[in-house]
């Protein structure tokens, strides 16, 4: 499934490497699981979007929304609050 590999932290002295604080754990996940994770994330996002669970202010990384959409929503909110 996955492996945890310890690599030395950059800039640490040789004597600091004898302590756990001198190392950084890195998780290596198999490529198959990375693909499955992406598929699951896409399905959850689609289900949340179809159920209307995602707020309109959420722009990225939702498919079909961009930073331009977020800016348009912000300008609309500012304009509505200025008139009211």
Beta strands, then each sheet from edge to edge (+ up, - down):
strand 1: 2-8
strand 2: 23-29
sheet 1: 1+ 2-
end
